[in-house]
Each structure stands twice: as structure tokens, then as C-alpha cells.
Amino acid sequence: MTTYHVDDAEFSGLRGRTVLLTGCATGIGREAAHLAHKHGANLILGDWAEKEGQSLESELKDRVLFRKTDVSSWPDLLALFDAGWKRFGSLDIVLANAGINEVGNILEDRYDSETGQLKPPVLQTLDVNLLGVIYTTKLAIHYFAKQPNKRFQLVLTGSAACFLDTPPLWTYEAAKAGVMGLMRSLRSQLPKNNNVTINMVAPWLTKTPMLKDEFLSVWGDLPANEPIGVARALLLPAVRPDMNGKSLFIAGHEIVDFEEGLERTKPQWMGEQLSRDVDEGQRRIVP
């Protein structure tokens, strides 16, 4: 198990760099914005919550641009990246942090009031938490490519739900598992083709406005995160540019990489022969 500790002094590496952050208005994102700005970063901020986002922009005053942004809307995200590029002329770090809680319930039947036909499930959570991250990733890679001979960091906000059962967060868990899959699919390609590292943070229970009351009411003395603890983990790959392909599980502010442990113990949970065969298969098919 690899555990990471980050000192405040490390965040000085953000000075003069430009960070684009979605989901900035509250919780983890707001703390990340304050932390990055405190250490000298330029900020491009996007969030659907316009009032809270504008108040954050007013608090920070300089080196910051905020735009109301629905990350599930390609035109909205494109406008955010374009406005930030025009303002600062650079982009070094992208934090794909925007997310919402479960909307709807796929176990409940909903019927059209006129036809009586079964209606499809509500997929807003999937649109924001997965489609929005894919859109943000695509735009990050595109804008990074405008700046040759630099190194870039892309950090995706996943969840403990990538690894753990989290009913009744049905589509939330599906979306966050997709975020992890996106990170894993890109981690071998982005560094060598685009000079970009990609990592994911996976917070366990965190005391944000998104947290459901029923979860906190039963939590007791188990490890819980404050938003600042996760914000520090979110910015960790930005100040350690050699980190790549990590899933940083955050519990009680402890930062643990799960990928190393999964890889190291693969013969135990796959079986030794299957593990060797899978390694060889991946060697043949992954360019």
C-alpha cells in the first residue's frame, strides 16, 4: 500500500500556473480553488451554481475567471475553456471535479401521464458525473496540445463508489466507475503522446453539501474527510508531475493509492496463471 503525504511547501509549485477547475462553487472544489489561488495559481472556474461561483470570484479578486457552466453541455464547457485561454494564454492543470448526487431512482417505475407507457430512467447524474468528465478530458487534451514542450496534469474526481457498493446511489456509482475506467484507459497513452499525466481521486465519506443525511447519521467515529483534505489530494498530482495512473482513495484525509495494491496482488485474486496470461495479453494489445 502506497500512502502519500503532501506538505504545504509543495503547493508553491502552483505559482504562475493556470488551473481550470469545474465544480468550484462549494465543498471540495471551493477549497481547491482557495488552496491553488493562495499559492499563486491563475484560476479558470466553472460551476452551474452561478451565485456561489460569483461570490468565490469576488473573494479571490485577482487571477481568476468564473463562468456559469453546465459540464454536461459541450457548448458551455467549450466556452469556459475558450474564455480561460483568452484571459490567461495558457492552461497547465485541469481538475474535472464537477459532480451531482443521485437524481431519480432506477428501481422506481415512472409512467407517461398520457400514454401510460413506462418512462426511461432519469440519467442526469450520469450526464454530469461521467459525460461531463469525458467532455472536460477531451477539451483539456485539446488545449494542452496548443502548448508544446510543457508538461500537463489532468485530475478526475471519482469516488469511493468506484470500489465500494453504494446503494441507493445507483447511477452515481455507475458514473464514477466510468470515471475510473476513463482514467485507466488513458494513463498509458497520454504521457507518451501528449505529455499529460492523468490521475483520479476517490474520496470516501466527505462532509460536503452533497452528502446525504442518512449516511452521516450512521457514520459515528469512522474516518471522514473535510473538503480541504480532499482538495489537497486533488492538487497533489499537479505538484508531483511524475505521478500517473493513480487512484487516490481519501479517507480521514489519508491518501492511499489503490492501483499499486491491485497490481501487486493480482496473482492472489486472479490466480497466478491467469495473472500471467492477462499480463501477456495486455502487453500484446496495448500499444
QUICORMO-V886831 format. One record per residue. N is the residue number from 0. PSI is psi as a letter, one per 40 degrees, with the letter a starting at -180 (none if undefined). Layout:
# QUICORMO-V886831
n=(N N)
psi=(PSI PSI)
This chain:
# QUICORMO-V886831
n=(0 1 2 3 4 5 6 7 8 9 10 11 12 13 14 15 16 17 18 19 20 21 22 23 24 25 26 27 28 29 30 31 32 33 34 35 36 37 38 39 40 41 42 43 44 45 46 47 48 49 50 51 52 53 54 55 56 57 58 59 60 61 62 63 64 65 66 67 68 69 70 71 72 73 74 75 76 77 78 79 80 81 82 83 84 85 86 87 88 89 90 91 92 93 94 95 96 97 98 99 100 101 102 103 104 105 106 107 108 109 110 111 112 113 114 115 116 117 118 119 120 121 122 123 124 125 126 127 128 129 130 131 132 133 134 135 136 137 138 139 140 141 142 143 144 145 146 147 148 149 150 151 152 153 154 155 156 157 158 159 160 161 162 163 164 165 166 167 168 169 170 171 172 173 174 175 176 177 178 179 180 181 182 183 184 185 186 187 188 189 190 191 192 193 194 195 196 197 198 199 200 201 202 203 204 205 206 207 208 209 210 211 212 213 214 215 216 217 218 219 220 221 222 223 224 225 226 227 228 229 230 231 232 233 234 235 236 237 238 239 240 241 242 243 244 245 246 247 248 249 250 251 252 253 254 255 256 257 258 259 260 261 262 263 264 265 266 267 268 269 270 271 272 273 274 275 276 277 278 279 280 281 282 283 284 285 286)
psi=(h h h i h h i d d d e e e e h e i h h h h i f e d i b d d d d d d d d d d d e e i i h h h h i d g d d d d d d d d d d d c i f i h h h h h h e e h d d d d d d d d d d d d d d d e i h d h h h g e h i i a h h a h e e h h h i h d d d e i h i i i h f d d d d d d d d d d d d d d d d d d d d d e e g i f i i i h h h h h b i d e d d i h f i f g c d d d d d d d d d d d d d d d e d e d d d d d e f h i h i h i g h a h h g i d e h h d d d d d e d b e i h i i i d d d d d d d d e d d d e g e e h h f i h h h h h f e h h h h d d d d d d d e d d d e d i d d d d d d d d d d d d d e h none)
